Amino acid sequence: MKKQRQLCTLIALAAMTFGANAQEITSQMLEKFKTENAMTASDRAIHNAMAANDVSKLAVNQANQTEMDTYFTYSVPSKGITDQQSSGRCWLFTGLNVMRSKVINEHNLAGLTFSPIYNFFYDQLEKSNLFLQAIIDTGDKPLEDKTVEWLLQHPLSDGGTFTGVADLAAKYGIVPAGVMPETYASNNTSRFTSLIKRKLREDALILRDKVAAGAKGKELQAVKTDMLSEIYRILVLGFGEPVTTFKWAPKDAQGKYMWEPKEYTPQSFYAEFVGEDYQNDYIMLMNDPTREYWKTYEIQYDRHLYDGHNWLYLNLPLDDIKQMAIASIKDSTMMYFSCDVGKELDSKRGLLDLANYDYESLLGVEFGMDKAQRIRTFDSGSSHAMTMMAVELDAEGKPTMWKVENSWGAASGHKGHLIMTDEWFNEYMFRLVVNKKYATPEVLKAAKQKPIQLPCWDPMFMGEE
């Protein structure tokens, strides 16, 4: 009986100390925290350093600062680094860089870049139409509906995927960079895009009111067309009128035309110099350990054109993706690649390596989540697209390092490139787009299955590049 009374007393004291359900932080808790974490001399030194420095600089692992190995067994030739500047158009730069690589190599050009602003103009116009039409399609649903809410939160973005590049190029063609140069608005998209988003949200309310009043069909389409005309005007003011015809011929290293300039439309230029069917001849591969492998998935409303294609991918284990990547690089074919680029990035050296930083020793804690757990808790997801171009293989043919061509300018990273260890690749690689000719029969068969549709608000695709 005495032991029972002592136990009850301890339970009562615990309840008094931390609250009956420990729902709030109490003064007793704070005292406990303070006692358990009394600063040592080492702690004070770390605090003083962190008070005046970036934590990543303090966490640099000096043992990993040795000279980088920049040689790769297989590498696709590349000429010229692009710069997306302060815009979210990495997906577009990457897709166009994949296309230009083939043109440069086939025609032995001194260099060539395609105009991102040309395709971005139509990307923003098409996404505006996609949004407004989706508002009409969901006009009978309440504002609190999950899909309507998501649409109003994301009416427009400067981000995208390779699917968007393929659809835009197929419909509108492409042009050389010098034919339609960049503007401040295209290089600094945040403020400009936010104004278009505000207008689109206002238009959405007007369309919903008309649907509620009984408007249908042609009447709604006429209203939407007038709204898109306003968006077109805004885009012209910021980006300029899209080019429709132009004369062009490549130049050699001395700046002389390699042949007589010829007149093109964006569509005829695309057909003559690129000519590939990126909509059907390529397959998007994903490594998402939160979902079943060897299944295809489709993202609702995740497309660039209303008449385009939703984001469709095949989820595969890493080893299968790597084998197709290696086959593509060996055949001198670049690939669209996306990852969580901010994780463990040494931007000065251009190295993505799990050993770059030692935050655990600095902070005295452990970070133990695996890739699936990071995805489920929104800690990690694809944030940036780049062009996969090189791989280093060991004596057994296994990859040890990878290299990508980035779009942050020639002065960034390793001469405009990023180098990643295979261990980093395993943890933070998400998507790769490869030509189907590098895929196994098993992969091609799996890609044909009916896709599982995922909602647009899925955690894997929030904050997408």
N, C-alpha and C positions, 0 to 999 in steps of 0.2 A: 504493500500500500504506500509506504514511504517513497519507493522508487517511482510509483505512478504519479504521486503529487509532485515530485521533482521534475518529471518529464512534462507535466502540465504547466509547471511554472516556466520551464525553458521555452515551451511553445508560446506561452503568453508573452514572455519577454521578446521573443522573435517577432511576434505580431506587432507589439508596441514599437519595436525598433524599425521595422521595414514596412509597416502598414499591413492590414489584414490580407490584401492581395498583392502587395508590393507593386501597385500600379504607378505610383509617383516616386520621384527621387526625393528622399527625405533628408533632413539634416544629418541624421545618423548615417545614411548611406554616404553622404559627402565626406563625413569624418572618416568613415572606413576607407574610402578611395584615397583620401589624403594620407592616411597612415600607411596603407599598403604601397603607395607610390611616392614615398618621401624621396626627394631628389638627392642623388648621390653627387659626388664631384664630377663623375663622368656624365651624368644626366644634365648637370648645369652647363657643362662644356658643349654638349649637343644642343641644348636649348639656345645658348648664345650664338652658336653657329647657324641654327635654323632661323633665328630671329632676323638674320641679315643676309640669308642666301636662299637660293632655290633648292628645295629638298632633293631634286634629282641630281644636282651637282654634288651634294654632300654624299649621295648614295652611290656615286660612280665606283664601280668595282675596278680598282687599279690593276688587279691581276689580269683583267681582260682588256687592258689598254695596249697590248702588244701590237706589232705591225699586222695589219689585215692582209689576208691572202686574197688577192683580186684576180687570180687566174681561174678560168673556168674551162672545163673539158670541152663543153659545147656552148657556143654563143651565136646568136643570130646577129648579123651585121646591122648597125644602126648609125644614122647620121643626123645629128641635130637634136637638141633637147628643147622641149616646149615648156611654156610657163602659163599656168592657169591663173596666176596672180591671186587676188583676193576674191575668188569665186569658187562655187561648189561644183564646177564642171569637170572634175577629174574623170568621170565616166565617159564624157564626150571626147576629151583629149585622148584618153586611153583607146577608145574605139577607133578614132581617126588615126592614131599612131599604129594600131594593128594593121589598118588598111594601107597606110603609106609605106610601111616596111616592105611589103610585097612589091609595090610600084617602084620604089627606089632600087631594089635588087634586080628586078626584071629589066629595067631600062638603064641600069648602071648610072643613076643620077648622082650629082654631087650633093644633093639634098632636096628635100621637099616637105612642106607642111601643108595641111589642109586647114581651111578656115573654120574654127569652132563657132564664131559668131553667126555665120550663115545658118548652120543647123540649129544653133541655140535660139535664133529668132523663131523658127518654126516650132521648136520644142515648146517654147513658152506659149505660143498661140494654140498649139494642139492641146497642151495640158489645160489651158483655159477652157477650151471647148469640152474636153473630157469632164472637167469639174462641173461646168454649167449643165451639161447633158445629164450628168449623174444627179444633180439637184432636181432636174425635171423628173428623172426616173424614180426618185425617192420622194417626190413631192407630197405623196399621201401619208408619209410617215411623220411622226412628231419630231420636234427638234431634239428631244432626248434620246431618240433612236441611236444605237451605237454607230451605225454606218453614217447617218446624217451628221452626227457629232464629229466623227473622224474626218468627213469631207470638209466641214467648216474649219476644223483645226489645220487641215492640210490642203488648202485650195490650189496651191502651186508651190513648186520648189525648183531650185536650180540643180538638184541632184538627179540621179538616174541610174540606168543599168545598160548593159550591152544590147539588150532587147530593144531599147529605145533608139540606140545608135543605128541598129539594123533597119528598123522601121522608118526612121527619118531619112536615112540615106536612100532607101528603096523608093520612097515617095517623092523626095525633094532633090535627090542627088547630092553632090558635094562640089566644092570649089577650092582652088588653091588659096592659101592664106593671103597672098597679095591682092587678090581680086576683091575681097571684102575684109578690110582690116578691123582689128578690135577697137572698141571705144572704152571710155572710162566706165560706162554703165555695165558693159559686158565683163570687164575685168574686176569690177567691184559690185557684185550682184545683190548683196544683202539689202541695202536701202531701196534700190530700184524695184526689186522683186516684192518687197514688203508693200509698196504702194499699189502694185497690181493686185496683190492678195487682198488688200483692203477693198479695192473696187469690186473684185470678184465676190467677196462676202456680201457686199451691198447688193450686187446683182442677184445673188442667191435668194435674198429675202424678197426681192421683187418677184422673182420667178415663183417662189413658194406661195406668195400671196395670190398670184394669178392662177396657180393650180387650185388653190383653195376656193377661188371664185368660179371655178369651172372651166377655165381655159384649157384647150387641148390642141394636139396636133400642130397644124400649120401656124396657128396663132402663137403658140409657145416658141416654135422654131423661128418665127419672124422676130420676136422679141430677143431671143438668144443671138440671132445674127446681128442685130443692132448693137448688142452688148459686145460681141466679138469685134465689131468694127472699131469700137472705142479702144479695146485692148490692142488691136493692130496699130492704131494711131500712136499709142503710148510706146509700143515697141519700135516703131519707125523713129520716133523722136530720140529714143535711147540708143538704138543700134544702127539706124539707117535703113533705107529701103533695100530689101534683099535683091541681089543681082539676078538677072534673068538670062543674059547672054554676055559673053566675054571672049576676048582673044587671048590665047596662051600658048606658050611652048616652054619647055624646061631650059635652064641655062647650065653651062658647064662651070668648072671651078674658076674660070677667068671672067665669068659673067656674060659669055656669048650664048646666043640662042643655039640650041643643039639642032633645031630644025625650024622651018618657017612657022610662025604663030598661026594657029587655026582657031576658027570661031566655034565656041561650044555653048550649050546650055548646061546648067548644073547636072541634069539627068544624062545628057550625052557624054559629058566628061566622066561621070561615075561609071557609065557603061563601058567606055573605051579603056579607062586606066585601071579601074578596080575590077569590075565585071563579075565578082563573086556573089553568090546568093547567100548572104549572111543570115537571112531569115530562116532558111531551110537546111543549109549545109553545115551549120554549127550547132553545138549542143552546150548548154550551160550545166556545169557540174557544181555541186555544193557539198561541203562537209559540215553537217549539222548533227552532232551526236545526240541531240535531244529528240530526234525523230528517227524512224525506221529507215535503214539503208535499203538501197535498191528499189526505192519508190520515187515516183515523180510527184512534184507539188507545184501548184499554181497559186499566185497571190492575187486576190480580188482587188480590182481597181488599180493594180500596180502596172500600169502601162503609160505610154507617152501619147498615144493617139487613140481616139475613141474607136477608130476602125483598125487599130493596131493589135498587138499581141500582149496578153498579160505575161508577166514574168513567170517563166516556166523553167523548172530545173529538175535534175536527177540527183538525189542525195546518195553519196557514195563514201565508202571508207577511204582514208587518205592514200593508202598504197595504190589503189586503183586509179585515183586521180593523178598521182605522181607518175605512173607509167605512161599515161597519155601525154602528160606535160613533157616528159623526156623525149617521147617519140616526136612530138611537134618541134621541139627545139633542135633535135638532130636533123630534122628536115628543113631547118631555117625558116620556121614559121612562128611568128610571135603570137602571144595569146593575151586576151583580156583577163586580168587577175585582180581580185579584191581581197582585202584583209582588214584587220584592226590595227592600222599603221601606228597609232600613238603608243601602243604598248611596248615598253622596253626599247624604244627607239633612241639611238645615239645619232641625233640629226647632224652633228658636226662631221662625224666620220661616215655617216650613211650606213650604219650597221644596225640590223635588227637581230638581237641576240638575248636569250633569256639570262645570260650572265653579265649583261651590261651594268645592271644596278643591283645593289644589295640593300633594299629597303628594310628587310627583316632585321638585319644586324643594327641598322641605324635606329629603328623605332622599337626594337625589342619585341616584335610580334611576328606571328606566322601568317602567311597568305596561302591558304591551302585549297582553294577552289580549283576544280578541273574545268575543262572547256565547256562541258555541258552545264555545269553549275553557273559559270560566268554568263552564259547565254540566258539561262532561265531567270537570273536575277538582274538582267539588264546591265551587267558589268562589262560585257564584251559583245561586239557585233561588228559587221563590216562597216568601215568608215571611209575607205579610200580605195580607188581603183588605179592600177598601174599596168604597165605592159611587161609581161613575163618574157625574158629573152635569153637567159643563160642558166646552166646547171653544172655543178662540179660533182663528178662521180668518183667513188672509191674503187679499189681494185675489184670488188665484187659487183660493181655496177649500181651501187646504192647511192642516192643523192646525199651530199653533205652540206652543200650550199646552193643558194639560188640568187639570181640577180634580176632586178626589174628596172625598166626605164621609167623614170618618174616624170611628172609635169609640174615641178616646182622650180624650174629654171636650172641652167647649167652650173650655177654656183652652189646649189644645194647638194647635201649628201656627198657621195663619191662621184664627182663630175656629173651630177644630175641623176645618178642612179642610187638605188638602195640595194645592199647585199644582206641576205638573211641566212641564218643557219637553218638546217633542216629541223632542228628541235623547235625553233621559233615558228617555222612553217606549220608544224604539227598543231601548235596551240592557237595560232591567230590567223591562219589562212581560212577563207570561207568559200570563195567562188573562183572557178576557172572556166573560160569558154574555149572549146577546142573544135577544130574541124572534125567532122564525123569520120573522116578517113583514118584518124588516129585512134578511133574507139574500137573496142573489141565487139564481136557479135553479141556477147552477153549484155554489154552496155547499150548497144543499139536496140536490142529487144526490150530492155527495161525502159528505155526512153519512150517507147511507143505506148506504154500502158496508160490507162485513163488516169489523169492527175487527181490528186487529193487537193481540194481547194482550201486555202488558208485565208483567214480574214486579213484585211489590210492593216489592222492594229496588232498583228502578231509581234511578240517581243523580238524575234529574229530580225525584223525589218524596220524597227523604229530607229530613226536617225541614220537611215541608209544613205550611202553615197549617191 
